[in-house]
Amino acid sequence: MNKVFTLTITVSSKDIDSLLHVNNLVYVKWMDKIATNHWSFLTKEHPLPQYIWVVMRHEIDYLKQAILGDEITVKTWVGETRGITSERFMEFYKKNVLLVKAKTIWAMLDAKTYKPARIREDVLKVLSPK
């Protein structure tokens, strides 16, 4: 497994739905937030503005609920990367209890043309640090 990146989120009232738990769509927003933060962290010393990422697919398993005030630890890491796609895995925990696990397939695009861009060595070095 590649290096794990972690983010902590406290559940606020805007995250809660009519069932009094975190709404499913909120997890998708959090997935985008941690993926973006992780990419920024990985490229902070060597930015790669010529590329952008778009989601092709989400697979999400909702296992347990989170409620108002819960502190959620989100862990993410990069999986297989080849062609134009890269897997990203995420796990959401309350203390040591796994609440949600997800896998997202991202596609890399050229930032100017928005056309798919083959993932080259410069990006692989960032996504797969040794």
Stockholm file with secondary structure:
# STOCKHOLM 1.0

chainA/1-130         MNKVFTLTITVSSKDIDSLLHVNNLVYVKWMDKIATNHWSFLTKEHPLPQYIWVVMRHEIDYLKQAILGDEITVKTWVGETRGITSERFMEFYKKNVLLVKAKTIWAMLDAKTYKPARIREDVLKVLSPK
#=GR chainA/1-130 SS CCCCEEEEEECCGGGBCTTSSBCHHHHHHHHHHHHHHHHHHHTSSSCCTTEEEEEEEEEEEECSCCCTTCEEEEEEEEEEEETTEEEEEEEEEETTEEEEEEEEEEEEEETTTCCBCCCCHHHHHHHSCC
#=GC SS_cons         CCCCEEEEEECCGGGBCTTSSBCHHHHHHHHHHHHHHHHHHHTSSSCCTTEEEEEEEEEEEECSCCCTTCEEEEEEEEEEEETTEEEEEEEEEETTEEEEEEEEEEEEEETTTCCBCCCCHHHHHHHSCC
//
